[in-house]
Amino acid sequence: MTDRSLRLTVLAIRATLAMAAGIHVASIAAPNAQGTWRCANNTYTDQPCAEGKSIDPADARSEADRRAADAATRRARRGADTQEKERLKREERASREGRPAVFARPAAELVADKPAARRTKKKKGAKETEFFTAHGSQPGEASRKR
């Protein structure tokens, strides 16, 4: 490679990087110039939409509200991580026992902590059907007693 071709390559790379940086800055500034729109289906866009409203995307919460929301998010994340670890343990136990994890019963220590579900009694004389069937009339038909 000659000196001249090396210089041209370096210049081309610099020009490409400068263009990419300019495009990046322009893409960041563009949505703010047009505003933010909340559309009818609770989606947000930088383009006006039918039945949409222009909104101010600035966060109007106080610092205390932001900290409380962040703390709640961290608690939820910790809870989700704990549940994931428990699920992985149950799956590992099911794998060792040679049964599918989908049908694995929860560990006895987990079941013991939960209260037993109450069974409801059938009302005296009530007919128990095997399937539920909804009866209704078509539009324009007179309803009839069954």
Rosetta constraint file for C-alpha pairs under 8 A:
AtomPair CA 1 CA 5 HARMONIC 6.45 0.50
AtomPair CA 1 CA 6 HARMONIC 6.61 0.50
AtomPair CA 2 CA 6 HARMONIC 6.17 0.50
AtomPair CA 3 CA 7 HARMONIC 6.19 0.50
AtomPair CA 4 CA 8 HARMONIC 6.27 0.50
AtomPair CA 5 CA 9 HARMONIC 6.11 0.50
AtomPair CA 6 CA 10 HARMONIC 6.26 0.50
AtomPair CA 7 CA 11 HARMONIC 6.14 0.50
AtomPair CA 8 CA 12 HARMONIC 6.09 0.50
AtomPair CA 9 CA 13 HARMONIC 6.21 0.50
AtomPair CA 10 CA 14 HARMONIC 6.18 0.50
AtomPair CA 11 CA 15 HARMONIC 6.10 0.50
AtomPair CA 12 CA 16 HARMONIC 6.14 0.50
AtomPair CA 13 CA 17 HARMONIC 6.18 0.50
AtomPair CA 14 CA 18 HARMONIC 6.09 0.50
AtomPair CA 15 CA 19 HARMONIC 6.13 0.50
AtomPair CA 16 CA 20 HARMONIC 6.13 0.50
AtomPair CA 17 CA 21 HARMONIC 6.12 0.50
AtomPair CA 18 CA 22 HARMONIC 6.22 0.50
AtomPair CA 19 CA 23 HARMONIC 6.20 0.50
AtomPair CA 20 CA 24 HARMONIC 6.14 0.50
AtomPair CA 21 CA 25 HARMONIC 6.25 0.50
AtomPair CA 22 CA 26 HARMONIC 6.14 0.50
AtomPair CA 23 CA 27 HARMONIC 6.08 0.50
AtomPair CA 24 CA 28 HARMONIC 6.36 0.50
AtomPair CA 25 CA 29 HARMONIC 6.35 0.50
AtomPair CA 26 CA 30 HARMONIC 5.97 0.50
AtomPair CA 27 CA 31 HARMONIC 7.36 0.50
AtomPair CA 28 CA 32 HARMONIC 7.72 0.50
AtomPair CA 29 CA 33 HARMONIC 6.50 0.50
AtomPair CA 30 CA 34 HARMONIC 6.72 0.50
AtomPair CA 31 CA 35 HARMONIC 6.11 0.50
AtomPair CA 31 CA 36 HARMONIC 7.23 0.50
AtomPair CA 31 CA 46 HARMONIC 5.59 0.50
AtomPair CA 32 CA 36 HARMONIC 7.37 0.50
AtomPair CA 34 CA 46 HARMONIC 6.47 0.50
AtomPair CA 34 CA 47 HARMONIC 7.39 0.50
AtomPair CA 35 CA 46 HARMONIC 5.99 0.50
AtomPair CA 35 CA 47 HARMONIC 7.86 0.50
AtomPair CA 35 CA 54 HARMONIC 6.88 0.50
AtomPair CA 35 CA 55 HARMONIC 7.35 0.50
AtomPair CA 35 CA 56 HARMONIC 7.48 0.50
AtomPair CA 36 CA 44 HARMONIC 6.86 0.50
AtomPair CA 36 CA 45 HARMONIC 5.87 0.50
AtomPair CA 36 CA 46 HARMONIC 4.80 0.50
AtomPair CA 36 CA 47 HARMONIC 7.22 0.50
AtomPair CA 36 CA 48 HARMONIC 8.00 0.50
AtomPair CA 36 CA 54 HARMONIC 5.82 0.50
AtomPair CA 36 CA 55 HARMONIC 5.69 0.50
AtomPair CA 36 CA 56 HARMONIC 6.80 0.50
AtomPair CA 36 CA 57 HARMONIC 6.70 0.50
AtomPair CA 37 CA 44 HARMONIC 5.60 0.50
AtomPair CA 37 CA 45 HARMONIC 5.32 0.50
AtomPair CA 37 CA 46 HARMONIC 5.96 0.50
AtomPair CA 37 CA 47 HARMONIC 6.61 0.50
AtomPair CA 37 CA 48 HARMONIC 5.94 0.50
AtomPair CA 37 CA 49 HARMONIC 7.13 0.50
AtomPair CA 37 CA 52 HARMONIC 6.09 0.50
AtomPair CA 37 CA 53 HARMONIC 5.46 0.50
AtomPair CA 37 CA 54 HARMONIC 4.49 0.50
AtomPair CA 37 CA 55 HARMONIC 5.82 0.50
AtomPair CA 38 CA 42 HARMONIC 6.24 0.50
AtomPair CA 38 CA 43 HARMONIC 5.86 0.50
AtomPair CA 38 CA 44 HARMONIC 4.68 0.50
AtomPair CA 38 CA 45 HARMONIC 6.69 0.50
AtomPair CA 38 CA 49 HARMONIC 7.99 0.50
AtomPair CA 38 CA 52 HARMONIC 5.33 0.50
AtomPair CA 38 CA 53 HARMONIC 5.34 0.50
AtomPair CA 38 CA 54 HARMONIC 6.41 0.50
AtomPair CA 38 CA 55 HARMONIC 6.75 0.50
AtomPair CA 39 CA 43 HARMONIC 5.42 0.50
AtomPair CA 39 CA 44 HARMONIC 6.12 0.50
AtomPair CA 39 CA 45 HARMONIC 7.56 0.50
AtomPair CA 39 CA 49 HARMONIC 5.96 0.50
AtomPair CA 39 CA 50 HARMONIC 6.97 0.50
AtomPair CA 39 CA 51 HARMONIC 6.38 0.50
AtomPair CA 39 CA 52 HARMONIC 4.11 0.50
AtomPair CA 39 CA 53 HARMONIC 6.60 0.50
AtomPair CA 40 CA 50 HARMONIC 7.47 0.50
AtomPair CA 40 CA 51 HARMONIC 5.79 0.50
AtomPair CA 40 CA 52 HARMONIC 5.72 0.50
AtomPair CA 48 CA 52 HARMONIC 6.73 0.50
AtomPair CA 48 CA 53 HARMONIC 7.97 0.50
AtomPair CA 48 CA 54 HARMONIC 7.72 0.50
AtomPair CA 61 CA 65 HARMONIC 5.91 0.50
AtomPair CA 61 CA 66 HARMONIC 6.41 0.50
AtomPair CA 62 CA 66 HARMONIC 6.32 0.50
AtomPair CA 63 CA 67 HARMONIC 6.19 0.50
AtomPair CA 64 CA 68 HARMONIC 6.14 0.50
AtomPair CA 65 CA 69 HARMONIC 6.16 0.50
AtomPair CA 66 CA 70 HARMONIC 6.14 0.50
AtomPair CA 67 CA 71 HARMONIC 6.10 0.50
AtomPair CA 68 CA 72 HARMONIC 6.19 0.50
AtomPair CA 69 CA 73 HARMONIC 6.20 0.50
AtomPair CA 70 CA 74 HARMONIC 6.24 0.50
AtomPair CA 71 CA 75 HARMONIC 6.23 0.50
AtomPair CA 72 CA 76 HARMONIC 6.17 0.50
AtomPair CA 73 CA 77 HARMONIC 6.12 0.50
AtomPair CA 74 CA 78 HARMONIC 6.18 0.50
AtomPair CA 75 CA 79 HARMONIC 6.21 0.50
AtomPair CA 76 CA 80 HARMONIC 6.14 0.50
AtomPair CA 77 CA 81 HARMONIC 6.10 0.50
AtomPair CA 78 CA 82 HARMONIC 6.17 0.50
AtomPair CA 79 CA 83 HARMONIC 6.22 0.50
AtomPair CA 80 CA 84 HARMONIC 6.11 0.50
AtomPair CA 81 CA 85 HARMONIC 6.26 0.50
AtomPair CA 82 CA 86 HARMONIC 6.31 0.50
AtomPair CA 83 CA 87 HARMONIC 6.14 0.50
AtomPair CA 84 CA 88 HARMONIC 6.14 0.50
AtomPair CA 85 CA 89 HARMONIC 6.22 0.50
AtomPair CA 86 CA 90 HARMONIC 6.28 0.50
AtomPair CA 87 CA 91 HARMONIC 6.14 0.50
AtomPair CA 88 CA 92 HARMONIC 6.07 0.50
AtomPair CA 89 CA 93 HARMONIC 6.12 0.50
AtomPair CA 90 CA 94 HARMONIC 6.12 0.50
AtomPair CA 90 CA 101 HARMONIC 7.24 0.50
AtomPair CA 90 CA 104 HARMONIC 7.26 0.50
AtomPair CA 90 CA 106 HARMONIC 6.89 0.50
AtomPair CA 90 CA 107 HARMONIC 7.18 0.50
AtomPair CA 91 CA 95 HARMONIC 6.09 0.50
AtomPair CA 91 CA 101 HARMONIC 4.96 0.50
AtomPair CA 91 CA 104 HARMONIC 7.47 0.50
AtomPair CA 92 CA 96 HARMONIC 6.24 0.50
AtomPair CA 92 CA 101 HARMONIC 7.95 0.50
AtomPair CA 93 CA 97 HARMONIC 6.26 0.50
AtomPair CA 94 CA 98 HARMONIC 6.15 0.50
AtomPair CA 94 CA 99 HARMONIC 5.35 0.50
AtomPair CA 94 CA 100 HARMONIC 6.26 0.50
AtomPair CA 94 CA 101 HARMONIC 5.31 0.50
AtomPair CA 94 CA 104 HARMONIC 6.04 0.50
AtomPair CA 95 CA 99 HARMONIC 5.98 0.50
AtomPair CA 95 CA 100 HARMONIC 6.76 0.50
AtomPair CA 95 CA 101 HARMONIC 6.76 0.50
AtomPair CA 99 CA 103 HARMONIC 7.74 0.50
AtomPair CA 99 CA 104 HARMONIC 7.19 0.50
AtomPair CA 100 CA 104 HARMONIC 6.47 0.50
AtomPair CA 106 CA 110 HARMONIC 6.51 0.50
AtomPair CA 106 CA 111 HARMONIC 6.60 0.50
AtomPair CA 107 CA 111 HARMONIC 6.48 0.50
AtomPair CA 108 CA 112 HARMONIC 6.07 0.50
AtomPair CA 109 CA 113 HARMONIC 6.71 0.50
AtomPair CA 110 CA 114 HARMONIC 7.09 0.50
AtomPair CA 122 CA 126 HARMONIC 6.88 0.50
AtomPair CA 136 CA 143 HARMONIC 7.71 0.50
AtomPair CA 137 CA 141 HARMONIC 6.05 0.50
AtomPair CA 137 CA 142 HARMONIC 7.16 0.50
AtomPair CA 137 CA 143 HARMONIC 5.87 0.50
